[in-house]
Amino acid sequence: MDFDHPDAIDMPLFASCLADLKARKQTNIPVYSFAEHQRLEETKYLYGASVIITEGILALHDPALRQLYDLKVFVQCDSDLMLARRIQRDTKERGRHVDGILDQYLRYVKPSYDNFVRPSASHADIIVPGLNNNVAIDLICTHIRRQLVERATRFRQKMAIPRLHMSTPRDTSPEALRIEVLPSTPQLKGIFTILRCKDTSRQDFVFFVDRLSTLVTEFALQHLPYVSATVITPTETQYHGKMLDAQDICGVLILRSGGALTRGVRRVINDIPLGSLLVQSDAKTGEPLLFQVLLPVCVRERHRAENAWVFLLDAQIGTGAAGFMAIRVLLDHGVRQDHIIFVTFLVARGGGVSVIRKAFPDIKIVCAAVDDEMREGWLEGYKGEGNPDGVGRKCWIMQPGMGQIGDRYYL
C-alpha cells in the first residue's frame, strides 16, 4: 500500500478528532499497529490540550483539516537534504537497506511529494526554511503566546467572590438555590458538633466524616433513575418494588478534599468506579487550573458518557471555582448536566453555589448543611507558583465551617 498517498489516511476521522480537541472536548484517537498493518480496537484518550500541533507531510492537503487550523506552517527543504535525512533515519532507526529506501522513495515518496505535498504549500500562512530557521520559529512562538493570552478563559471573573460584596439583598435560601439539604436530625447535629470542633482528634474526625459521607450519599441516591420491578420473596410471594435504571454510575472526586467522601460512596454503591480531578488556584490570579484528569472509562468514552451518571465529590462549595472547573470538564466529555449529582458536606450560602446554579441549572446539588458566611482571610506562609517566598495569599473561609477538611482527614 502507498502510505504516502492521501487515501492512506482516514481524513474524516482525523478532522473529527481534531475538531473535538479544538472545541475543548475529549476525543479517542485510533491506534495503528505497524507490526500488524492495521488499526487496533484500542484507542488513545486525549483531553485538555492548550496547543494542538498537527504534523505530517499531508497535514495541509485536506480542506476539512485546513479549516480547523489557526496557523498553517509549511517547512520547505531541499530535496537532496530530505533524501539524505530519510536514508540516515531508516538505516539507523528502522534497520532498512539503502536499496530498499531508494526504491520506495522513487516509487512512492517523490511522486507523492510532487503531486500532493509541495502544492499544499500554497495554503500555508508561513513557509519555514528547513535550515537556519530561528527567526521563523520566534515568529511562530510569539504568535502562539499571544493567542494563548487572548483565548484564556477567566473563570474567576464569573465566580462568586465579586458577588460577596453585593449590597442588594438576594434570596440565598436552599430552596431558591435549589439545593437538596440532608434533613436535620439530632444525630446529624451531633455529628456536625464533633466535626466542627477544632479540638476533635483526627481519629474521631475521620470516623464521623465517613459516617456523614455515608448519610449524604444515601440521600443523593434519590436523584438516580428507578423503574418498577417485581420479585419473588423467600416466602414465594410477589413484591412490587423499584430497581435502579442506570447502566453506568461512577464517582469523580476533586482532589484532595473530595477524597473524604469516597469511603461513604463505596459503602453505599457497590463496586463504583472512581476517578479524580486535580484543580488548584493560581497564586496570582486565583484562576482554577486543571493539573490532572483521571476519569473512569465510562466517562472517557463519549458514547458511554452520554448515558453515565456521575457523583461529583468535594468536601465543600465555597467560592465554587474548583466545582465550576470540574463540571466543565465533565460536560466536555459528553456527560449530561442532569446526570451530574454534586455531593458535598457544606455549601456557603453567599458563595459560588449561586453562580454554579446559574451556569449549570440542571445539575443536582446535595449537601449536609448550608453555612451562612464566607470571610476573607490571609493564608500565612503559603508557598506556591508565583509566590516562592511564602509571603501568603488571599483565601476565603467558610463559617462556622469545618476547617481544612482535607488536611484534617488525611494529615
SEMAR-878322 format. One record per atom (N, C-alpha, C, CB): x, y, z. Coordinates in steps of 0.05 Angstrom, whole numbers, plus 5000, padded with zeros to 4 digits. Glycine has a CB too. Layout:
// residues N
XYZ...
This chain:
// residues 411
501749765000500050005000501750255000498150005024500950454985502450704984501650875008501850854957503250875029502651025053503251325050504250915076504351405027504851695022502551825007507451725007500551665000498251774985496051865006497051554966494652075000492552175018490451965025491152415007489951785007487851575013488751385035487351414988491251385042492251205064491451315091495251175062490451555093489651675118486651715120491151955122485451655143482651695147482151985154481551505170482052155132481752445136479252525151481852575109476952415146474552495161474752445191472052355151475852205199476252145227478352335239477051855231480452385224482552575233481352845239484752595211479652945221478453205224476453205248476953295199475052985252473152965274474552975301471452705271476752815304478252815329479453095334480452605328480553215313481753475316479753695324483253555291477353675312475153865319474353835348472753825300474253585358473553545386475553675405473253245392478153635399480253755415480154055415482953655406479654165391479654455389477254575404479454545359475054425405472654515420472954455450470154375409475354375459475954315487474454075497475254555504473853895479472553645487474653415487470153585468473853195499475652965498475252825471475052765521477252665463477052505439478552245443478152665414477952055427479251795428480351735400477351565438482951755397484151715371484951425367486551905367484751325342485451045337488450995340484450965309489050745345491850665348492450475325492350525375494550545310495350375287497750215294495950555262497749955287499949775292501549735266498949505302504049835266505749785243506549495241508249965245506449345263507149065262504948905249507648955290502348975255500148825243498948965219497948795264499949205212499049345188496049395189499849195163494949465212492049525214491449685239490449265213489149805240488249955263487349755284485950145255488049815309487349645332484649725343489549645353483449545359480949615372481249825394479749365384483649835407484050025428484350305416486549955445483850505433484150785425485750935446481350925421486751165439488351335457486651575465490951425444486351605492484651825503486252075505483551745531485052295495486352555496484452765506487552645469485352945524483653165533485453385545481553065554484453625543485753855557488053975543486553765584488153965517490454085503490154385501490653965475492254535508492254825504493254895476493954955525495154745466496254785439496154515425499154905440494954505402494854255386496554285361491854195379498354105357500154115334499453875316503154115342498653925292498153715272500653705254495553755256502053485254504553465239504453245219506953425259505453285196505553075175505753195148503152895177506653025129507153125102504453205088508652915085502253095097499653145085497853315103498252885077499053455122497453605141495953835129499253715163496853935106495554165093493954075068497554375086493753815063492453725038489453735039493353445032488253655062485353625063484053895071484553405084481953985055480654235061479354235089478554295040478154015097476854005124478754045146475353735127481253945143483253985164484254275163485653795159484554385139485554665138483654865151485954745108481154805150479154985163479454995193476354915155480654785205480854765234483454905244480954475242485354945227487855055236487655355241490054995216488955455262489255735267491855845255489155795297493755675251496355755239497355515222498455835260497955575197498755355178501755415171496955345153503355215176506255245171507155025152507855225198508755105132509954915113512954935116508954975084514254715120517154705123518354635095518054495144519754835084520854805057523754705060520755075041524354485047527054375050528054275022527054145070530654285019531854194994531453894991534954264993530853804966530153524961532553334967529253484932534953424961537353264967537653224997539853384955537153435012537353425041535253235053537253695054532853245041530653075051531352785046528053145037532452715022533152445017535452345035534052414987537352525040539652445058538552395086541752675058536752565096535652515122534052255123533852755130532552195102530951945102532851705103529251935076534951705087536851475087538051445115538951515066538851665127540151655153538151545174541151925162535651635173533651545193533051255189531151715191532351165164531450895160533650685164530350865132536050755159538250565164538850535194540750645149538750755209539350745237537050655254540351015247534650765249532350725267530550495258530750975269530550425232528650225222530049985210526850345202532649975211534149735202533749675173533349505218533349875156532949815128535549865112530649995117535449755087537749785069537350015050538249515054539650115040539550355023537950294997542350455016538350054986536949984961533950004965537749704951532949884986530049894991529050174996529349725015530650335010529850615016529650774989531850755034531550744972531450884946529150794929534150844931528650524929526350424913523750544923526250114915523350554949520850664960520650964954520650624990522951104955523051384951522251454922525851504956523351304903522751354875519951274867524751214857518851054879516250944871513951104884516050654878514351174910512051294925512651574936511351114947514851604949515351854964515552094946517851824981517352074926517752304908515252374892520052244888513752184880511252254866509252384885510052014853508952284909507052394928507852684936506952224954510452724939511352994945510753194923514352994951511253104898510753284875507753334870511953164850506053124875503253144869501553264891502152874861502353204917500553284939501853464960499653034953504353414967505653554989506453834980508053404999508153854960509154114952506954314943511054084929504854214929502654404922501154514947500654274904501254364969499854464993501154705006499554245013503554764997504955005008503455255003507855024997501855264982500255504975498155564996498955464948497555375013495555415034496755505061493855165039499355515062500755575087500755875093503655475086500655945119500956225128503856295130499556265155505556105137508456155140509855925127509256185170511855985110513655785099516355805113513955815067517055595127519455595143521655445129518955465171524055555127526355415114527155175131528755595109528154965118528954725133531554765148529354505114533054975143535555035157535555335164538054965140537055405185537355685193534555825196539055835173532855705212530055805214529455925241528155575208531356035256530956135282528956375282533556225295529156545262527356775261524456685257528156955237524056485239521356385235520256255260521356185211521856105274520955975299520156185320523155795310521756405322521056615341518356745334523256825341517856775308515256895300512956705307515256945269513356445303511156255309510656255339511955975299512856245355512456235384511156495395515256205398511856715384510556965392507556965386511857215378506856865362504056845354502556665373503856755325503656435380502256245397501956355425503855975399503956495436503656615463501456825463506356735471501356985442499257195441496557075440499757375417496256855424493656725422492856595448493756515400494756485463494056365489493056575509496556225501494256805509493457025527490657115519495357255526490157155493487557265484485257065488487757335455485856805487483756605488483356485516484256385469485056565535484856455562482056515574487056565580480856305586478256335598478656415627476656075597477556645635477756745662475356665679478057055662475656425690473456315706472856495730474056035715475056595743474656735768472956985765477456815779473057115741471357355737468457285738472057475710467757035733464956945733464156825760464556755711466056805778465456655802464256845824467956525813464056735848462356865868463757085884461556655887466357105883467657305901466657585897470657295897466357695872465357965870462457985881465358045841460957765881458257775890458057785920456757535879460257715934460157705963459857985975462657575974460458195959460258465969457858615958462858615962455958465946453558595936451958715958451958395920451058965955449459095975446559025972449859395974445658945949442858885944442158615955442158895914440258585973439558325985438558135963437458356007439157885965438157685947437557435962440257635924435857275951434857035964436956815961432156945953438256745983440356535982439456295998443056635992436856256001435856026015436355775999432856056022436555536012436955295996434755245976437055056015432255335982430055295963430555465938427355375976431455715942431955895920434255795903432456175929436355695916438655595902438255305892441155605920436055185899435354915891437554715899434954895860438154725925440054545937438554345954442154695954439154095951437953885968439653855994437753605953438453926016439853916042438853676058439454186058440753526069440153296086438453386109442753156096436153256113434353346135435853346162431953156137435453556177436753586203435453406224436753886213437153246237436253076259438153106282436052776249437353016306439253026329441852876323437952906354441752656308444152506301445952676283443452246286444752816263446352976245447553216260444553086222446053336278447153566294449453466311444953686311449153226322451353116338453853066322450452856351453552966298455852916280457253186274455052776254455653386266456853646259458153776283454653826247457053736307458353856331461153746334456653796355461453496330464153366332465953466310463953066332464953476285466653546262467453836263465253476236465754016273466354296273468254376296463754466275468454206316470054266339473054256332469454076363474554466338477354466330479054276347478554756333478054186370479554006387478953716382478954066416477253656362476753376356479253236345474453356335479752996355482152846346481752766317482652606364484052706304483852626276482452356274486652596265482852176293481451916292478451956293482351736315477452126311474552176312473552326287473852336337475252516277474452666254474052486230476552886248475952296225475752116203473251936206478251946200472851836230470551656235467851796229470551556264467552036238464952166235464652286207464552386256466852356194466752436165465752206148469452536155466751966154465851726139462851676144467551486147461951716169459151686175457451886159458551706205458352136160456852346146456852306116458152626153459152216104459152176076457251946068462052106067456951746085455051536080452251636080455351316101451551806099448851916101448152096077448552076126450052276069449452456047449452316020451552686047451052106017450951945992448251795990453251745991447351676012444751546012442551736004444151416039442751986015440752186008440852265979441252436026443252265967443652345939442552135920446552395933442251885929441351665911438451715900441351405926436951895913434251945904434252065876432852135923436452175867436552305841437252115818438552535841437851865825438351665804435651565794440051425815435651465769433051365758432451085768433251365727429851035773428950775782426450705766428250785813426150435762423750335748422350135765424650205720419850095760418349895775419349615769415349915768419349445789420349165786418848985806423449145791418448735797417048535814418948305819414448445800419248225844420948005851419347805868423448105867420447565869419247355886420847335912419247075871419447365934420747355960421347075969419047505981422947025990423446756001420846616010425346766024418746766014416246636023414446585998414646816043415646595974414246525949411846715943413246235950412246965951410247165944411447385927408947285970409847535913410847745896411148005912408947795872413248155906413648415918414148615895416048415938412548825895412749035875414349265886409949125866416749295875418549505884419849665862420749375901422249755867423749915848426549805844423950215857427649845819430349765813431749995800430449505796434350015805435950225793436050195762438750225804435650415748435550405719437750575708432750505708440250505714442550645704444750445699443550865724445850455674447850255667450650325678447950225637451350585675454050675684453650885706455650795660454650825730454751015752457651025762452850935775458651265765461451295773461651545792463351325749463951565805464551795822467051935812464851705851467052195814469352355807469852545830468952515780472252515843472852685866474752905858473952515889474353135871476153365867478353345889474653645869480853285881482953255900483553515914485453145886484153505941484153255955481853225974486753215969480553455979478353445999476053265991477253726004475653225965473553045956474052755964473253065927476552695970477152415978475852346004480152385980475152546020473852486046471052356043473652736063469952376019467252256014467451976002465752435995469751885995469951635979469151395995472751605969469851376020469051136036466051116038470251156064464751336042461751326044460551256018460751596053461651355996460551285969460850985964461951445947463250875971463650595966461950415984466650525971461250516008459450356025456650346013459450476053455850556000453050575991452750455963452150865990454750495945454550405918456750195913454750635897456049955911457949735909459549745883456549465911462149715885463949705862463749945844463349455846463250175855463050415838465850495829461750655854466250545803468950635794469250935801469250605763471651005810472251275819474451395802472951285848474151645795476251795782476852045798475351875753478752205788479552445803480352675785481852375822480052915795480953155782482653315802478553325771484953405793486553585809486253865800489553495809484954035816484454315809485554485831481354365805487354675824488454855843488355135833491454775850488255325851488055615843490855725839486555765865491055895818493556035813493956245834493456165785496456265844497056435867496756735859499956395876497256805834497057085826494257165819498857135802492857005803490257085792487856965807490057015763488356745821486156605834484656425815484356795847485556415790484156245770484455955776485156305742482255795773482555505777484155385754479755375779486155225760487855095740487454795742490755175743487154665719486754375718489454245713484754295696490454095733493053975731493053675723494454005757490953535730490853245725488053155721492253085748487652975702485052865696485252555695483852965669483952425714483952135715480952055718485652015739479652005696476751955696476151665690475452135675473951565701473151285695472651245665470551215710472850995657472550925628469851015617472950625624467750985633465051055623464851355617463050975644466651515628466651805621468551865598467351975646470751725597472651775576471651695548475251625582469851505547468751415522466151575517468251105521466051725495463851915490461151775488464352065465461051545475458451415472457251315498458651185452459051265518458051175544457551415562460050985557459051625559458851865576456051985574460952065569454851965550452252095546450051975565451352065518450351725573448451595590449451545618447551335577451851625624453051575650451951765671456151595649451851675696451151845719453651875736448751715736454252125742456752195756456152325783458552375738457252215804457252345830459852505832457152125854459552775831461852955834462253005864461453215818464652945874465152955903467153175910466152685912466253345928468053545940467053605968468153805923468853655986468153686014466353936019470553706032466754146003465254386007465154555982466254556031463154715979462954915957463155185970460254875941465555305968465955575978465655775956468755595990467855855944467756035921466655895896470456155914466855625896465755475874467655445850463255585865470055555852471855555828472555265820474355715835473355095839474154825832471754675822475254685857469354705834467054575824466254665796464754615843466454915791465855025764467654895743466255335764470254875749472054745731471454455727474954785740470854315749470254025747467753965731469953905776465654125734463254095719463854135689461054275728465454345683466154405656467554165643467854655654469354035658470853805648468853575641472953715668466953525659465053305654463353365629463353265679462453615627460853685603462453655577459753975606465053725579466753695555466953405546469553805561466653225565466752935559464052825550467752785582462052985549459452895539457452815560459852665521458152845586456352785608454152995608457752775635451652915610449353095611449253245638446752945605448353495637448153645662446353515682447053925656444053415673442153295691443053015701439453275678445352925692446452675702448752715721447352495678449252965728451453035747450153095775453153275737451052945795450052985822452353075839448752725834452353335847454553445863454053395892454853755858455753225904455353135932457553275949455552825935456753415970458653555987457653576015459053845976459453636034458653666062457353936067461053626080458854146058458054426065457854596039460054546084455854776040455554976019455455246032452954916002456955446021456855716031454455856019459555866025452855966036450356086027450856316007448656186051452756486013453356715996455656665978453856956012456456425974458856365957458256305928460356135969459956135917459756095888457555905879462255985879456055785898453955605890451855735873452655475915451355995878449356135861450256165832448756405873452956195829454056225801453955945788456856335802454655735803454555465792451755405783455655265812449855465800447055415794446055565770445255475818447055815767446255975744447455875718446956265748450055795720451455695696450555415688454455695701449955245708449154975703446554915717451454775712444355005706441854985721440754705725439755145707441654505709440454245710441954045728440354125683444254115739445653935757444253925784448654015760444653705798443553675825445753725846442253395829445153885866447053945887445853835913447654245889447353655926446453525951448553575972445953215947447653685995449553746016448353666043450354046016450153676064449253606091448553856107451453456106449654086100448954336114449754576097450454346141448454806103448955056090450055246110446455166075452555346106453755536125453055826116456855496126452955996135451856266130453756466119450656366154456356426123458156656117460756556104458756806143461956726087464656696077466256936084464656646047468456896098470157116107472757126091470657096137473557366084476057396070478357376090476157666055480357216084482657176102485257176087482256926117487357126102490057126091491556876100491657386099492556716081493856466088496856526091493356256066497856526115500556596121502456366113500956666150504756436103506856236098506356066073507156066121504356146057503755986033505956006013501056066020506855776003508855775981507755625958511455635991508055745934506955615910507855775886503955605911506855695863507555835838506856125840506155695814508656305833508156585835508556705863505456645825509056535882509456625910511556455923506756605926514056455912516156275923517156345950518456265903516756595958517856685984516056626007518356985983513656526002511756456023510756686039513156266041510156906025509157146039506157126044509757396023504856916034501956886039500256946015501157056062497656886017495856945996493056976007495956715974491257105992488557146000487056875999487157355983485156846017483556596017480756676027484856376034478856496023476156536032475356306052474056546008474356376075473956186097470956166102475456276122469855926101467055876108466755876138466055616096464555996148463956006176461055926181464456286188460555756201462555646220464455446209461055516243463755306187465655136174466654896189467955296166468454746177469754516189472754526187468654256176473854766180476654786176477554676149478154646199480154616147481154496122480554196123484254546120478354126111477353846114479353646103474753816099480653706081482653516070484953476089483653606043485953696100488253676119487453526144489253956126485153586155484253446179483753156174481753586191482953076150482352806144484752636139480352786121486752756124488952596115491552636132489552666087491752866146494352916160494052846189495153206156
